[in-house]
C-alpha cells in the first residue's frame, strides 16, 4: 500500500508519539512533548512542520522538522524521522523523505541535520543513500538508581562544603524569593553552555526562549534544578532534571560549571545531588546524553555508574 503523506492533525499527536516511542525506544516522546515543541517553534517565529505517513487511517510514519534555539540559523533545520517497526522496508520512510525534502526546499533550506543510532539496521544506509554525511557521535546513557552508591562522594561533598560551596535548588530559591532569579539563572546557563560540544555553532539563548523552554517546561523539576554557589555567593554551576510523560525515567538537561570554577569536582557534586533527589522522587533511572568528545562529562558519568547505549551519529545534508 502506498502511504499518504500530509501535515499532522492535532488528534494524531498521540498516535505519532506512540509510533515514535516504538521506533526510537531509547528517546521516548509523548504527545505533550511534541505539542509543546510545535507551540514553542510557532511562538518564537521559527520554521517547523510535521508530516505523517498514513496507511488508511493508521499513522505509520512521522517526520518532524524544527529549528534548534541553541544553534539557530534561519535556513538550517533539525529532522526527526521514524517509521513503525512493522511497516519498515515498505517505502514509508522514502515517501516521508520525498515530501519533507520538497517542503525544506520550499522554505529555502541550506542544510538539515538528523541523528541515528549506529546499530540501527536501516537508518544509516537510508540516510547515506539520500546524501547525508556522518559526523559527530553521541552517547545516551542511563543510571539505575537502585544501584547508585553515593558513599564514595561524601569526602568530595565535605571538602567542597569546607570551601564554602553549597548546592541550592530552584525550589529553595523561589521559596526564599531570590532577587532577579530568572535573570541570574539565564546568565548562568548562558555562561556554562558556551563550551558544550555541538554539531553546529552555538547561538545565544534569548531570555524569552530560556524562560519558556526551560523555566516554563511542565516537566522541569524545581527540586532537581540545582545551582552550585561558592563562598562569595557567586553561582558557578548548574544541573537540571526533567520528567516526561513518555517514561518513568528522569532526563538530564544541561550540566555545566563556569570556566574559573572547573577542576574542583563541582560538576560531580551537582550530579550526586541530582541523583539523590531523583531517588527521593521514586524514579527508577536517570538518563543523559553527551557528545563523544565531551570527555570530562563522559568521565564523570562513567564514574557515577551510567551505562552507555550504542552511539548515535549526527548526519548532515547540505542543499
N, C-alpha and C positions, 0 to 999 in steps of 0.2 A: 504494500500500500504506500503510495506517495504521500508524505506528510504535508499538511497545510501549515504554512508558517505565516504568522501575523503578530502584531503587538499584543502583549499580555493584557488581559482584562482583570479588573480588580478581584473578582471572585476566584480567579485562577492562582493567586499567590500561594494559597495553602497547598494546592497540588504541586505547584512549581517547587516549593520548599521541600515537600516530601521527596520529590524526584531528586533534587539536588543532594539531599542527605543520603539517599540510597546510592547515588553515583559517586559522591565525594564524602564518605563517612568520617574521614579524618578532619573535615572542616564543615560541620553541620551548620545550616542556616535555617531560621524559622521564617514564616510568612511575615511576622513582625519585623524581623531584621531586614528583609527585602523592602518592605513598605517604608520603613524608616529611611533607608538609604535613598530610595526613589524620591521621597519628600524632601530630604536634605539637598539632593542634587538640583531639584527644581528650585528650591528656595535660594540656593546660592547662585543661580543663573548658569549652572553647568549644563553641558550637553550629555544626556543619558537616555537610554532606551532599553527595553527588554522585549525580546521576541520569544514566542513559544512555538514548538512544533506539535501538531495535533494529529492523531490518528483517530478519526471520528471525533468524539468529544474528549478523548483522553489526552492529557498533556504528557508527551513522551520525550520532549527535549526543551532545553532552556538556554538562551544566550542573553547575557546581561552586559551592557556596555555602560561604563561610567567613568568619571574623572576623579583622580586621587587628589584631595586638597593639600596633602603633604608634599606632592611633587607635581604641581598643577602646570599644565600648558594647554591653551585652548584648542589645539589641534592634535593632542596626544591623549590616548584613551587606554583604559583597562578593560579586559574582557574576561568573563566567566562563562564557560560553555559546558553543558553536561547533557548526557543522553541516558535515559532509563536503561539500567543494565540489561534488561530483557529485550531492548529494542536496538541494541548496537549491531553494527555490521549491516544495517538496512537502509543506509542513506540519510538517516535523520540528521546526523551531525553535518553532513555535506550540505543538505538543504538549509539548515540554520546558518551555516557559514556563508553561503552564497547570498542569502537575504541580508545578513548582517553586514557583509563586506560592501554591498551596494549602498546600504544606509550610511556606513562610515565614509564612503567616497562622497556621497551627497553632502555630508557635513564637512567636507574638506579635510579629512584626517591626514595627518602626516605619518602617524605610527599608531600601532595598537600593541599592547603588551598583555600576556597572559602567563599562567604557570601550569605545570603538570607534574605529577609525581613521576620520577624516573623509572619506577617499576610498573607504571600503568601499561597494560597490554596494547592499547590503541593510541593514546593521546600523543606521545612523542612523534610517532610516524604520521599521524593525521596532521599535526602542525608543520612538520618538516615538508610534507608534500604541498603545503599551501604557502611556503616561502618563509615561515618563521625560523629565526636563528636562535639557538640556545645560548644562554648567558649564565648569569649568576645562579648559584644553588642556595637553597634554604632548607632548614630543618624545622619541622614541627616536632614537639616532644611533650611528654606527659610525665607527671609525678603522681604516683599512687600515694595518697596522703596517709593511708594506714601503715605504710612502710617508712614514712619520714621520721627520722630521729633528729631532733633539734639539739640534743645534748652536746654534740661536738662544737656548737656555735656559741655556747654560753660564755666562753672566755673572750670571744670577739665582742659579744654584747657588753660584757663587763669592761673591757678595755675602752671601747668607744664611749660608754657611759661616763667613765672617769675623765675622758677628754671633753665631756660636755655635749656629746652628740645624743640627741633623742629623736624618737620616731613619733610623729603625730598623724592622726587620721583626719580625713576631710570631715568626718562626723564630729570629731572633737573641735576642729577649727570653726565649724559652723556653730556649735554649741557655745563656744567662747566668744563668738562674734569677732573673729579675727578681722582687723581693718583691711579694706581693699583686697578681700580674699580672691575673687575671680581674677583680678589683675595680677596678683602675686603668683597665683597658680599658672596663669598663662605665661608670665615671664619665665618661670622655672621650666615649664615644658619646652618653651621656645629655645631656652639655653641648652638643656640636656639632649635635645633631639638633633643638634647640629652635626654630631659625629656618628649618627646611626648609619650603617651601610645601607645603601638604597640602589635600586636598579635604574633610577632616574635622578637627576639633580634635585636636591631638596628645595622646596619653596616655603616661605613663612606661612604659618597658620595664623589667620586673622583672629582677632578676639571673638568675632561673631561665630566663626567656624568652631573655635575651641569651645565656646560656651554651649553651642548647640550639639556638636558631635561628641564631646567628652562629658562636660558637666551636665548636659541635658539628656544624656543617654539613659533610658529607663533601666538598662541592665547594669549601670555603674553601681558599685557597692561602696557607699561612703566610708564604711568602717575599714575597707580594704583599699582605699585611695590613700596612700601613705607618703608622708613627707619626712625627709631627714633634715633636722635643724641642728646647726652647730652651736658651739658655746656662745657665740656672739649674736645668735638669733637669725643668722642667715640661713636660707633654705638651700641645701646643697645636693639634694637627690630626691627621686620620687619613684614609686611603682604603683600600678593600678591593677585591680581585678574587676572583671565584669561577669555577669550572669547572662546566659542566653536561654530562650525557651527551647532551643533545639537540643540541649544536652544538659545533664546534671553537673558536668564538669564546669569549673570556672576558667575563664580565659584571661590571660595576662595582656595588659596594654603595654604602654611604654615604661621600661625601667631604665633609668639613667642617672648619672652623677655629673655635677659640674666639673669642668676640667681641673680646676685648682684643688678639688677635694678627692680626686681619684687616687687609687692605690692604697686606701686605708681600710677597705673592707665594707664601705658604706653600702654598696650595691648588694652585697651578700646579706648585710644586716636587714635591709629593706625586704629582700626576698624571704628571709626567715620569718620576719614579722607577718608578711603576707600569707605565707603558708600556714602559720599559726591561726590567723584569722579565718582562712579557708576551712581549716579543720573544725573550728568552733561553729562555722556555718553549716557543717554537715556535708560539705562537698566531697565526693569520692576521689577527685583528682583535680589537678591544675594543669592546664595546657599553655604552651607558649610557642613562639616561633622566632628563629634567628637566622640571619644570613650566615653562610658558611665561613665568611671572612671576619665575622664578629667574634674573634677568638676569646676576648675577655669574658663576654657574656656566656658563650658556649661553655667555657671552663667553669664558670660559676654554676651553671645549670647542671652540668655533668657531675660536679662535686656534690650538689644537693640531692642528686639521685634521679633527675629527669632522664627518661629513656627516649632516644630519638627514633622517629619514624624514618622510613626511606626518604631521601632528599627530594624536594621539589625543585624544578628547574624553571627559571624565568625565560620566556620566549618573546622575541620582538619581531614584528613585521613592520617594515617601513614602506610606505606607499610611494 
